[in-house]
Amino acid sequence: MNKQQIPVIVLAGFLGSGKTTLLNHLLHRSGGSRIGAIVNDFGSIEIDAMSVAGQLGDSTVSLGNGCLCCAVDASELDEYLERLARPSAGIDVIVIEASGLAEPQELVKMLLASENPHIVYGGLVEVVDAAEFDATRERHPEVDRHLGIADLVVVNKADRVPGEERERVLGVVRGLAGRAAVVSASFGRVDVELFFDRAPVGERVGQLSFDDLREGDVDLGDVGDENGACEDGCGHRDHLHSAYESLSFTSEAPMEPRSLMALLDSRPEGLYRIKGYVDFGAADPRNRYGVHAVGRFLRFYPEQWAPAEPRLTQLVLIGSGIDVPALEKELEACRTYAPQADEHGMWGVLRYVQEPDEEPDGQPDDQPAEAPGEEPGAER
Ligand SMILES: Nc1nc2c(ncn2[C@@H]2O[C@H](COP(=O)(O)OP(=O)(O)OP(=O)(O)O)[C@@H](O)[C@H]2O)c(=O)[nH]1
């Protein structure tokens, strides 16, 4: 490897497996290394990019609204790589966080094909949600193929899976991952050296070529197949995202907590992933609520509004077989214009706020939220 070349690592994994959490861990624990991040959001509101520490700046860029694997040409990616790899940026390693529905081999191919002399492909890291692993594989057998081309697999959410079951999942993943290193983690807390120094650099990465990737190639011949082609007609009928739709919802009016909880508590099976931020207005004027749903798992994360931050609700909902217009109407119906909050309205939300002992370890720029109890109308 040319010393001047910056390794570019692809961070992939199914919806909600913990890619952004892991990227934030890397950013916080990078020591003297400077990480450039490219974040690819599936929805048109760039929630992942907003959740990345430091957010968008000279070292983090966002590529939103669709999977990078279906970019008609790779020029946008090249442009970002160029920007991050220029010597004046002082970047040591670049991490591309793929959307949760991206086809990793397409991203790897783009990197291998890049003519940018400053970068070199640095390996594929797949993040697996240990708690959802069986269900995800059942719905998407393609996941096995993704693990087969990985250089490092992080079996995340170990905290949600008891000992024996975790060992079983690790065993299955090891069987599928071939020669990749497999590590178990909670909240993406992996040894950072796995990324920057030791793995995923190694024989396997050195050998990965177009030929390796071709084995897992999909049939690109069926453009327009109504059961398979991507919305944008790229024809990648076997891509995970071909069966998924997303809804991006923004509201300037606050959300009424009881109505929103009624909607979330009865969300349809196919609505696998929800992420974003909610403004509950008078029910808790101090905090915005980060929200994450992954399968049946739901959590709210209160955090203080920044002083000049516009009070918006911004949500991305991703699912398969969902009725997008109906969901949008239901969300619109949750908006409230009432100046006073319902006294116990937040109870339903606070059930889903994580306990302190579930928290990932304190990160330098974590901003603790204050309980809404001090505000009129909000109680725990
Ligand atoms: N219990 C538990 N929750 C986790 C862990 N890692 C991440 N989470 C939570 O899982 C949810 C999704 O995490 P993200 O890091 O946003 O997942 P992602 O893979 O970036 O999601 P997409 O970009 O939508 O595919 C969040 O609520 C995280 O706090 C973990 O190890 N244990």
The ligand as an SDF file (V2000), in Angstrom:
LIG
                    3D

 32 34  0  0  0  0  0  0  0  0999 V2000
  -29.5140   -2.2780   23.3270 N   0  0  0  0  0  0  0  0  0  0  0  0
  -28.6930   -1.8570   22.3670 C   0  0  0  0  0  0  0  0  0  0  0  0
  -29.0950   -0.8950   21.5130 N   0  0  0  0  0  0  0  0  0  0  0  0
  -28.2190   -0.4980   20.5640 C   0  0  0  0  0  0  0  0  0  0  0  0
  -26.9310   -1.0470   20.4310 C   0  0  0  0  0  0  0  0  0  0  0  0
  -26.3160   -0.4440   19.3860 N   0  0  0  0  0  0  0  0  0  0  0  0
  -27.1920    0.4490   18.8850 C   0  0  0  0  0  0  0  0  0  0  0  0
  -28.3440    0.4160   19.6040 N   0  0  0  0  0  0  0  0  0  0  0  0
  -29.5600    1.1980   19.3710 C   0  0  0  0  0  0  0  0  0  0  0  0
  -30.1520    0.7240   18.1710 O   0  0  0  0  0  0  0  0  0  0  0  0
  -30.8040    1.8090   17.4870 C   0  0  0  0  0  0  0  0  0  0  0  0
  -30.2640    1.9150   16.0710 C   0  0  0  0  0  0  0  0  0  0  0  0
  -28.8830    2.2470   16.1200 O   0  0  0  0  0  0  0  0  0  0  0  0
  -28.1610    3.0070   14.9200 P   0  0  0  0  0  0  0  0  0  0  0  0
  -26.7220    3.1090   15.2790 O   0  0  0  0  0  0  0  0  0  0  0  0
  -28.8910    4.2370   14.5560 O   0  0  0  0  0  0  0  0  0  0  0  0
  -28.3540    1.9280   13.7560 O   0  0  0  0  0  0  0  0  0  0  0  0
  -27.9910    2.0840   12.1850 P   0  0  0  0  0  0  0  0  0  0  0  0
  -27.4630    0.7690   11.7530 O   0  0  0  0  0  0  0  0  0  0  0  0
  -27.1150    3.2630   11.9730 O   0  0  0  0  0  0  0  0  0  0  0  0
  -29.4280    2.3580   11.5820 O   0  0  0  0  0  0  0  0  0  0  0  0
  -29.8060    2.6320   10.0160 P   0  0  0  0  0  0  0  0  0  0  0  0
  -28.8240    3.6690    9.5250 O   0  0  0  0  0  0  0  0  0  0  0  0
  -31.2130    3.1160   10.0630 O   0  0  0  0  0  0  0  0  0  0  0  0
  -29.6760    1.3370    9.3000 O   0  0  0  0  0  0  0  0  0  0  0  0
  -30.5400    3.0400   18.3450 C   0  0  0  0  0  0  0  0  0  0  0  0
  -31.6470    3.1870   19.2100 O   0  0  0  0  0  0  0  0  0  0  0  0
  -29.2890    2.6770   19.1270 C   0  0  0  0  0  0  0  0  0  0  0  0
  -29.1720    3.3690   20.3600 O   0  0  0  0  0  0  0  0  0  0  0  0
  -26.5310   -2.0710   21.3510 C   0  0  0  0  0  0  0  0  0  0  0  0
  -25.4580   -2.6520   21.2910 O   0  0  0  0  0  0  0  0  0  0  0  0
  -27.4610   -2.4240   22.2800 N   0  0  0  0  0  0  0  0  0  0  0  0
  1  2  1  0
  2  3  2  0
  2 32  1  0
  3  4  1  0
  4  5  2  0
  4  8  1  0
  5  6  1  0
  5 30  1  0
  6  7  2  0
  7  8  1  0
  8  9  1  0
  9 10  1  0
  9 28  1  0
 10 11  1  0
 11 12  1  0
 11 26  1  0
 12 13  1  0
 13 14  1  0
 14 15  2  0
 14 16  1  0
 14 17  1  0
 17 18  1  0
 18 19  2  0
 18 20  1  0
 18 21  1  0
 21 22  1  0
 22 23  2  0
 22 24  1  0
 22 25  1  0
 26 27  1  0
 26 28  1  0
 28 29  1  0
 30 31  2  0
 30 32  1  0
M  END
$$$$
